[in-house]
């Protein structure tokens, strides 16, 4: 399942020539700023939904991360736990098998099913945060991008 959101801005076609005058890095940087502002409510919701232990490490490690594209004018962000410091986040999100003591994993597909004695319950905190904030975020992003395009038009038409 893809969590990608595509936004189409009306009136963009007629301004393509004017917007091409701006450097790609400037466009990408501005769009990234807008996307970070839009992703902030999802970040706060994910931190609120995250389970906490003694250290609260998972909650602290959720952040807004930049998505890199080959095209410098493209920009994107994602809200995700740090893979280095909260490497276990996917175990919490989706659950995992609990194996019997002394079980040695094998490298063949399906060979490890015999060692499982149970499964931990999934706690889809990131999915809950995304579903609760995405509808408002899409509209907010659409308005912010339309405003950015309009200011770029005003600046270039001078």
RAQUIZI-V777909 format. One record per backbone hydrogen bond with DSSP energy under -1.0 kcal/mol. NH is the residue of the N-H (numbers start at 1). CO is the residue of the C=O. Records with the same first field share a line. If there is no record, write none. Layout:
# RAQUIZI-V777909
NH->CO  CO
This chain:
# RAQUIZI-V777909
12->9
16->13
19->15
20->16
21->18
22->19
27->23
28->24
29->25
30->26
31->27
32->28
33->29
34->30
35->31
36->32
37->33
38->34
39->35
43->39
44->40
45->41
46->42
47->43
48->44
49->45
50->46
60->56
61->57
63->80
65->78
67->76
74->71
78->65
80->63
82->61
86->82
89->86
92->88
93->89
94->90
95->91
98->118
100->115
103->100
111->108
117->98
118->98
120->96
123->92
125->123
128->124
129->125
130->126
131->127
132->128
133->129
134->130
137->133
138->134
139->135
140->136
141->137
142->138
143->139
144->140
145->141
146->142
147->143
148->144
149->145
150->146
151->147
152->148
153->149
154->150
155->151
156->152
157->153
